Amino acid sequence: MGCSPLFFVSGYVVQSLERIRELAASIAGAYGLELFDVTYGREGGRNVLRVVLDRPGPSASAEDSVSLEHCMKVSEELSAVLDVDDVLPAEYTLEVSSPGLDRPLRSRDDYQRFAGRLAKIVTAEPVARQTAFAGHLRGVDGDDVLFENQGGKLIRLPL
């Protein structure tokens, strides 16, 4: 067997989050969902494993969003699998949710997927002496995000 990265959290050795990602992605896929994010850490004196699910592809309507029922089903199945596999040796709280309205956009596909939607973008480096933008996403062109500000001006922001 190959080596896997380990994390040290509160004195416990925790297997790589990659195993948890694999398990969560597999279970989510069975419901037509995709894994958006997995985080693990201490919050309020307890260990929290947070799994965030999303719908693949364009998600324009409420019917296409991740429902509470989806979150409950994935949570139940993932909890059972994690308990059997003993992936996390410490006690933890499992939270399964959707990215919500304030979801971060991380990739070219995300900017394409949400073209036409209202968004706020904060850049690391100023663009035209500005680092915060509010308006509508218009897609991606080459290495730029096309963004229409509230005044209707099209701005190119580096991806």
C-alpha positions as CSV (number, residue, x, y, z in Angstrom):
1,M,0.0,0.0,0.0
2,G,1.1,3.5,-0.8
3,C,1.5,6.3,1.7
4,S,-1.2,8.8,2.3
5,P,-0.9,12.3,3.8
6,L,-1.8,12.6,7.4
7,F,-3.1,15.6,9.4
8,F,-2.6,16.1,13.1
9,V,-5.7,17.6,14.7
10,S,-6.0,18.0,18.5
11,G,-3.5,15.2,19.1
12,Y,-5.3,12.7,16.9
13,V,-3.9,11.4,13.6
14,V,-6.6,11.9,10.9
15,Q,-6.4,10.1,7.6
16,S,-6.2,12.2,4.5
17,L,-9.4,14.1,3.6
18,E,-9.0,12.5,0.2
19,R,-10.7,9.3,1.4
20,I,-13.6,11.2,2.8
21,R,-13.9,13.1,-0.5
22,E,-14.0,9.8,-2.4
23,L,-16.7,8.4,-0.1
24,A,-18.8,11.6,-0.1
25,A,-18.5,12.0,-3.9
26,S,-19.6,8.5,-4.5
27,I,-22.6,8.8,-2.3
28,A,-23.5,12.2,-3.6
29,G,-23.2,10.9,-7.2
30,A,-25.9,8.3,-6.5
31,Y,-28.3,11.2,-5.9
32,G,-27.3,13.1,-9.0
33,L,-25.2,15.5,-6.9
34,E,-21.6,16.4,-6.9
35,L,-19.2,17.2,-4.1
36,F,-18.4,20.9,-3.8
37,D,-16.2,20.9,-0.7
38,V,-15.1,19.0,2.4
39,T,-13.5,20.6,5.5
40,Y,-12.6,19.3,8.9
41,G,-11.5,21.3,11.9
42,R,-12.3,22.4,15.5
43,E,-15.2,24.8,16.0
44,G,-16.7,25.7,19.3
45,G,-14.7,23.0,21.2
46,R,-15.9,20.2,18.9
47,N,-14.5,18.6,15.7
48,V,-16.7,19.3,12.7
49,L,-16.6,17.5,9.3
50,R,-18.5,19.7,6.8
51,V,-19.5,18.3,3.5
52,V,-21.0,20.6,0.9
53,L,-23.0,19.2,-2.0
54,D,-24.0,20.9,-5.3
55,R,-25.9,20.1,-8.5
56,P,-23.7,19.5,-11.5
57,G,-24.2,21.8,-14.5
58,P,-26.5,24.8,-14.7
59,S,-28.8,25.2,-11.7
60,A,-31.4,27.8,-12.6
61,S,-34.4,26.8,-10.7
62,A,-35.4,25.8,-7.1
63,E,-36.3,22.3,-8.4
64,D,-32.7,21.9,-9.5
65,S,-31.1,22.9,-6.2
66,V,-29.8,20.6,-3.4
67,S,-32.8,19.9,-1.1
68,L,-32.9,19.3,2.6
69,E,-33.9,15.7,1.8
70,H,-30.8,15.3,-0.3
71,C,-28.6,16.5,2.5
72,M,-30.3,14.2,5.0
73,K,-29.9,11.1,2.8
74,V,-26.3,11.8,2.0
75,S,-25.6,12.6,5.7
76,E,-27.2,9.3,6.8
77,E,-25.3,7.2,4.3
78,L,-22.0,9.0,4.7
79,S,-22.2,8.8,8.5
80,A,-22.7,5.0,8.3
81,V,-19.8,4.5,5.9
82,L,-17.5,6.7,7.9
83,D,-18.3,4.8,11.1
84,V,-17.6,1.5,9.4
85,D,-14.4,2.7,7.7
86,D,-13.3,4.5,11.0
87,V,-11.9,7.3,8.8
88,L,-11.9,9.8,11.7
89,P,-10.6,8.4,15.0
90,A,-12.0,11.3,17.1
91,E,-15.6,12.2,17.8
92,Y,-16.9,14.7,15.3
93,T,-20.1,16.3,14.1
94,L,-21.0,15.7,10.5
95,E,-22.7,18.6,8.7
96,V,-24.0,18.2,5.1
97,S,-25.3,21.2,3.2
98,S,-25.4,23.1,-0.1
99,P,-23.1,26.0,-1.0
100,G,-26.1,28.4,-0.7
101,L,-26.4,31.8,-2.3
102,D,-23.0,33.1,-1.1
103,R,-21.1,30.2,-2.8
104,P,-17.6,31.0,-3.9
105,L,-16.8,30.7,-7.6
106,R,-13.6,28.7,-7.9
107,S,-13.2,27.7,-11.5
108,R,-13.7,28.7,-15.1
109,D,-16.7,26.3,-15.2
110,D,-18.3,28.1,-12.2
111,Y,-18.0,31.5,-13.9
112,Q,-19.6,30.0,-17.1
113,R,-22.2,28.2,-15.1
114,F,-23.4,31.3,-13.3
115,A,-23.2,33.7,-16.3
116,G,-26.1,36.1,-16.1
117,R,-26.3,36.0,-12.3
118,L,-25.7,38.8,-9.9
119,A,-22.3,38.5,-8.2
120,K,-19.7,40.3,-6.1
121,I,-16.1,39.7,-7.1
122,V,-13.1,40.8,-5.0
123,T,-9.7,40.7,-6.8
124,A,-6.3,40.2,-5.2
125,E,-4.8,42.9,-7.5
126,P,-6.6,46.1,-8.5
127,V,-8.2,46.3,-11.9
128,A,-8.7,49.9,-13.0
129,R,-7.8,50.9,-9.4
130,Q,-10.6,48.8,-8.0
131,T,-10.6,45.5,-6.1
132,A,-14.4,45.0,-5.5
133,F,-17.0,44.7,-8.2
134,A,-20.8,44.2,-8.1
135,G,-22.9,43.4,-11.1
136,H,-23.7,40.5,-13.5
137,L,-21.4,37.7,-14.6
138,R,-21.3,37.5,-18.4
139,G,-19.1,34.4,-18.8
140,V,-15.5,33.8,-19.6
141,D,-13.3,34.8,-22.6
142,G,-9.8,33.3,-22.7
143,D,-8.2,34.0,-19.3
144,D,-10.7,36.7,-18.4
145,V,-14.0,36.8,-16.5
146,L,-16.5,39.0,-18.3
147,F,-18.3,41.1,-15.8
148,E,-20.9,43.8,-16.3
149,N,-20.9,46.4,-13.5
150,Q,-24.0,48.1,-12.0
151,G,-23.5,51.0,-14.5
152,G,-23.7,48.6,-17.4
153,K,-20.0,48.7,-18.3
154,L,-18.3,45.4,-19.4
155,I,-15.2,44.8,-17.5
156,R,-12.6,42.0,-18.0
157,L,-11.2,40.6,-14.8
158,P,-8.3,38.1,-14.8
159,L,-9.5,34.6,-14.1
